[in-house]
């Protein structure tokens, strides 16, 4: 199993700089492929999102993310793995999270990144609240996110 980096932070981050650091780590590990995904705070259809606030329980969140990263490393032959997720108040277009996986071959790196993203969308212990002109509301789980996670249980 490669180097697992789990970061839960309030501060903004530079995806390009983070990717550069991860590439160097991956190259030193002998990886031939790096796959990354950066999520952005997305405005609502038609606009109107003023902010998104994400809450979590420190300690519990890092433990859960470490466990899923370890599961990915057990399923695929991976080098380094990075999961970075922000909490606190964010505005549309700001980066909210990043996943990066490295492996000797692209198939494992793509599959592991996809698996981690499905987990983060449906099971990671984060709670999201949107603020709009109409007020504040908690974001409910989506059926399509649950369905995406089901494919990893079947295969």
C-alpha positions in Angstrom: 0.0 0.0 0.0 1.2 3.4 -0.9 1.3 6.7 1.0 -2.2 7.7 2.1 -2.8 11.4 2.6 -6.0 12.5 4.3 -6.6 16.2 4.7 -9.8 17.8 6.1 -9.3 21.5 6.2 -11.1 24.8 6.3 -8.5 26.7 4.2 -8.8 27.1 0.4 -6.3 25.2 -1.7 -4.6 25.5 -5.0 -5.5 22.3 -7.1 -2.5 22.9 -9.4 0.0 23.1 -6.7 -1.4 20.1 -4.9 -1.4 18.1 -8.1 2.3 19.1 -8.7 3.3 17.8 -5.3 1.2 14.6 -5.8 2.9 14.0 -9.2 6.3 14.2 -7.6 5.3 11.7 -4.9 3.7 9.4 -7.5 6.8 9.5 -9.7 9.1 8.6 -6.8 6.8 5.6 -6.0 7.2 4.2 -9.5 3.7 5.0 -10.7 2.9 5.2 -14.4 -0.5 6.8 -14.0 -2.1 9.6 -11.9 -5.8 10.3 -11.9 -7.2 13.3 -10.1 -10.7 14.8 -9.6 -11.3 18.3 -8.2 -14.8 19.2 -7.1 -16.0 22.8 -7.1 -18.9 24.4 -5.3 -21.5 24.4 -8.0 -24.2 27.1 -8.2 -27.8 26.0 -8.3 -29.6 25.6 -11.6 -30.6 29.1 -12.6 -28.1 30.6 -10.0 -28.9 31.9 -6.6 -26.4 30.0 -4.3 -24.8 32.5 -2.0 -22.7 30.0 -0.1 -22.4 26.4 1.0 -21.4 25.5 4.5 -20.0 22.1 5.3 -19.9 20.6 8.8 -18.1 17.5 10.1 -16.9 15.9 13.3 -13.1 16.2 13.6 -11.5 12.9 14.3 -14.5 10.9 13.1 -14.2 12.3 9.5 -10.5 11.7 9.2 -11.0 8.1 10.5 -13.7 7.4 8.0 -11.7 8.8 5.1 -8.7 6.8 6.1 -10.7 3.7 6.2 -12.1 4.2 2.7 -8.7 5.1 1.3 -7.3 1.8 2.9 -10.2 -0.1 1.3 -9.3 1.4 -2.1 -5.7 0.4 -1.6 -6.8 -3.1 -0.8 -8.9 -3.4 -3.9 -6.4 -2.0 -6.4 -2.6 -1.9 -6.6 -2.1 1.7 -5.7 0.8 4.0 -5.0 0.0 7.2 -3.2 -3.6 8.3 -2.5 -4.8 11.8 -1.6 -8.2 12.8 -0.3 -8.6 16.5 0.6 -12.0 17.8 1.6 -12.8 21.3 2.9 -15.3 22.3 5.6 -16.7 25.7 6.6 -18.1 28.4 4.4 -17.5 28.3 0.7 -18.7 30.3 -2.3 -19.6 29.0 -5.8 -16.6 28.2 -8.0 -14.3 27.5 -5.1 -12.6 24.1 -4.9 -14.3 22.0 -2.3 -12.4 18.7 -2.6 -9.7 16.7 -4.4 -9.0 13.0 -4.9 -5.8 11.8 -6.5 -4.7 8.2 -7.0 -1.5 6.8 -8.5 -0.8 3.3 -9.8 1.5 1.5 -12.1 -1.3 1.4 -14.7 -4.2 3.7 -15.5 -7.1 1.2 -15.0 -6.4 0.9 -11.3 -5.9 4.6 -10.8 -9.2 5.4 -12.6 -11.2 2.7 -10.8 -9.8 3.7 -7.4 -10.5 7.5 -7.9 -14.1 6.6 -9.1 -14.7 4.4 -6.1 -13.4 7.1 -3.7 -15.6 9.8 -5.3 -18.7 7.6 -5.1 -18.0 7.0 -1.4 -17.4 10.8 -0.8 -20.7 11.7 -2.4 -22.8 9.2 -0.5 -21.1 8.1 2.8 -18.5 10.5 3.9 -19.5 12.2 7.2 -20.0 15.7 5.9 -23.2 17.7 6.2 -23.9 20.5 3.6 -26.1 23.5 4.0 -26.9 25.9 1.2 -27.6 29.6 1.6 -29.8 31.3 -1.0 -32.1 34.3 -1.1 -34.8 32.1 0.3 -32.7 31.2 3.3 -30.8 28.1 4.5 -31.5 24.5 3.8 -29.6 21.2 4.4 -28.7 19.2 1.2 -30.4 15.8 1.2 -28.7 12.6 -0.1 -29.5 11.9 -3.7 -30.7 8.5 -5.0 -28.3 8.6 -7.9 -25.3 8.9 -5.5 -26.5 5.8 -3.6 -27.0 3.9 -6.9 -23.4 4.8 -7.9 -22.1 3.4 -4.6 -24.1 0.1 -5.1 -22.0 -0.9 -8.1 -19.0 -1.3 -5.8 -20.9 -3.6 -3.5 -21.8 -5.9 -6.4 -18.4 -6.2 -8.0 
